[in-house]
Amino acid sequence: MLSVGVVVPTWHYFADPFKLQPLWELYFATLIDARFSENEVRAEVIDLRDTRLENTSMKIDGLAEFVSEKDVFFYWIMKTADYPEVLRTMSQLREAYPHSKHVAGATHVDNFSDECASKFDAIILGPGDESLINIINDIRHNRLQKTYKEDWRQRKYADYPFARRHYLPERAIVNRDLFGEHGSLLGTSAMLQRGCSFRCAFCVYNVPGYIQMKTNDSIEEEIEYLKREYHIEGLNLRDEIAIPLAPKLAQKFLEALGRGNIKWRGQTKVGANKDKMVTREILKLASESGCVELAIGVESASQQVMDIIDKKQDTSQVRDFVDACQEFGIKVKMCFILGLPGEPPNIVEVTRNFIEETKPDYVAVSGFCPVPGSAIYKNPEYFGVRKIYTQWEQHAHLVYRFKDEETFGLPFEYEETNRWGRAFSREEIVNNIIEIQSYLRERSMIY
């Protein structure tokens, strides 16, 4: 029997690494077990977040004492911030288990394929659904290749099983923090869609460049599974766009959620044009389906900044969206990124005024990070970026986002001036974030 360890990093950038669930790692473990019998291959999820628990002596620099030997260790590196830790983990496990193979895929590997190919025994480019299965088969038959590549359009999310959660203890799957603002319901996360059809200049999570959805039957089955096995009352959708912008798709999707008879929250986009818009009718249906909160990526209260980052929305759309949500009893969480290119000198005042005008229920503020693969990372000169630091641990798109301890982010510097005028220094961006955060805390708008 071949043993596969799917490794979850420590998520060093989160003050509370257990609030969210490692859905991709659970998904790939599920996929492995669905394709092979127990006598052929067995998957295990290795949760390195456990190294951060207070009641354990487990340390990241002594992994071999706690992680048993596996034939294959698999790393799905969505965040570049996890990459240095993955390399350290792999180094320790290679020293302890020299015959094991190490395989990696996801966004960071796509963006640094040559370097990653030199580090790992095999890499995956693209979705990975079938590549991982092919790698396991090739290892079993002693014919492992260096690179496995798939086309997203040949791999549909709906063709694969939803992630089972039994690979981890219940404390890592459910908690009451996800719905702490909604009665502390027992909740967990799910990913019912993958991909995004927009091309925001700061983002790399628009992969694939369109949305792949689970079937309605699969959505209902996953909700029933989570209710039966974990007694969940709330579901946090980790989809990039929780409500499909095509009205017909949105209606069917929301009806499926509604049949699950649970409360849910997620992030979505207000729309792009009259044909791709979350309408009042759709928001009414969302409310009826159990939606209690929607987060929207406003990103900036400055329309100039929205245009620079190719957000494809305007402030009036945001206002209309918030009004409609409040009409139907859905709470709104606005997400802002401070430090984006083209911010006006009075960005703090502009942001504060916009919040006071639109009156969202909650606000999340983070610091800009030119993450590898994004348009800004690829063309820094255009956006006035003088230097991007390669301390990859800092590329986490945070800086005080949820907790004061979350200081990871802002690994770059602007030129003093750019095509839009004077740019903020890193210290000024930090001060702007702190000022807005203080304003929000005084009004109990952060959680």
Secondary structure, DSSP 4 states (H G I P E B T S, - for coil): -EEEEEEEP--TT-SSTTSS--HHHHHHHHHHHHHS-TTTEEEEEEEGGGGG-TT----GGGGGGTS---SEEEEE--SGGGHHHHHHHHHHHHHH-TT-EEEEESHHHHHTHHHHHHHSSEEEES--HHHHHHHHHHHHTT---SEEE--GGG--GGGSPPPP-TTS-GGGT-BSSTTTTTT---EEEE-SEE--S---TT-----SSS-EE--HHHHHHHHHHHHHHH--SEEEE--SSSS-SSHHHHHHHHHHHHHT--EEEEEE--EEETTEE--HHHHHHHHHTTEEEEEEEEE-S-HHHHHHTT----HHHHHHHHHHHHHTT-EEEEEEEET-TT--TTHHHHHHHHHHHH--SEEEEEE----TTSHHHH-TTTTTEEEE---GGG-SS-SSSSSTT------EEE-SEETTEEPPPHHHHHHHHHHHHHHHHHTT---
